Amino acid sequence: MKFLAILPATLIASAPALAGPFVNVEANSSFSGSDYSGTSTDFHVGVDGSAGVASWSMQAGPTVVSPDGGAAETILTGKVGGSVAASENLSVYGEISAAFDSVNSYGTKAGVKYSF
């Protein structure tokens, strides 16, 4: 857990300048086959930046969780991510996300991207 608290500070300290603040409104809907289960809509503010071959981003704010046929609720969510260019055509990226509710949940994403 300490890692999650230290990571944003490390990313900010390693970047010489911020590229700037941003607002990100994003809706994610879920389906199983043709059965709709709900939508979560993020209303995040964040900052991103870069230094050399690395770039980073962090954002947080309220998320409205609207299950199909249920009452909507608002929870706090956020994510921190980064990317490093391994070569001219290859980058490696990762993201850690969290949702704070009666039971907190966390997620990770990692991958590589090759551009032709």
C-alpha positions in Angstrom: 0.0 0.0 0.0 2.9 2.3 0.7 4.0 1.8 -2.9 0.7 3.3 -4.2 1.3 6.4 -2.0 4.9 6.8 -3.1 4.4 6.2 -6.8 2.7 9.5 -7.8 5.3 11.5 -5.9 8.1 9.6 -7.6 6.6 10.3 -11.0 6.1 14.0 -10.3 9.6 14.4 -8.9 11.2 12.6 -11.9 9.5 14.8 -14.5 11.1 18.2 -15.2 7.8 19.9 -16.2 4.2 19.1 -16.3 2.6 18.9 -19.7 -0.5 20.2 -18.0 -3.7 19.6 -16.2 -6.7 17.9 -17.9 -10.3 16.9 -17.4 -11.4 13.4 -18.5 -15.0 12.4 -18.7 -15.3 8.7 -19.6 -18.3 6.3 -19.7 -17.7 2.5 -19.5 -20.6 0.2 -20.1 -20.7 -3.5 -19.5 -22.4 -6.3 -21.5 -22.5 -10.0 -21.2 -23.7 -11.1 -24.7 -26.6 -8.8 -25.3 -27.4 -8.4 -21.6 -26.5 -4.8 -20.4 -25.3 -4.7 -16.8 -24.6 -1.0 -16.3 -22.4 2.0 -16.9 -19.7 3.8 -14.8 -19.0 7.4 -15.7 -15.8 9.0 -14.5 -15.5 12.8 -13.9 -11.8 13.0 -13.4 -9.2 15.8 -13.2 -5.6 15.0 -13.6 -2.1 16.0 -14.7 0.3 14.4 -17.1 3.9 14.9 -18.2 7.0 13.4 -19.7 10.7 13.3 -19.3 12.9 11.9 -22.0 11.5 8.5 -23.1 9.0 8.3 -20.3 5.5 9.8 -19.9 3.1 9.6 -17.0 -0.4 10.5 -16.0 -2.5 10.6 -12.9 -6.2 11.4 -12.5 -8.9 11.1 -9.8 -12.5 12.2 -9.1 -16.0 11.0 -8.7 -17.4 8.1 -10.6 -21.2 7.6 -11.0 -21.9 3.8 -11.0 -25.3 3.1 -12.6 -26.2 -0.6 -12.6 -29.0 -1.8 -14.9 -32.2 -1.6 -12.9 -30.5 -0.3 -9.8 -29.9 3.0 -8.0 -26.9 5.0 -9.1 -24.2 5.8 -6.5 -21.1 8.0 -6.6 -17.7 6.8 -5.5 -14.2 8.1 -5.6 -11.8 6.6 -8.2 -8.4 7.3 -9.6 -5.6 5.9 -11.7 -1.8 6.4 -12.2 -0.1 5.3 -15.3 3.0 5.6 -17.3 4.8 4.6 -20.5 8.4 4.2 -21.6 9.7 4.1 -25.1 11.8 1.0 -25.4 12.7 1.8 -29.0 11.5 4.0 -31.8 8.6 1.6 -32.5 8.1 -0.2 -29.1 6.7 1.2 -25.9 5.9 -0.5 -22.5 3.0 0.9 -20.4 1.3 0.2 -17.1 -1.6 1.6 -15.0 -2.8 1.2 -11.4 -6.4 2.1 -10.7 -8.5 2.2 -7.5 -12.1 2.6 -6.5 -12.9 3.6 -2.9 -16.3 2.3 -1.7 -17.4 0.2 1.3 -15.0 -2.4 -0.1 -12.1 -0.8 -2.0 -11.1 -2.4 -5.3 -7.9 -2.1 -7.3 -6.8 -2.9 -10.8 -3.7 -3.1 -12.9 -3.0 -2.9 -16.6 0.3 -3.6 -18.3 1.3 -4.1 -21.9 3.5 -3.4 -24.8 2.6 -1.5 -28.0 4.4 -1.9 -31.3 3.8 0.8 -33.9 4.4 0.1 -37.6 
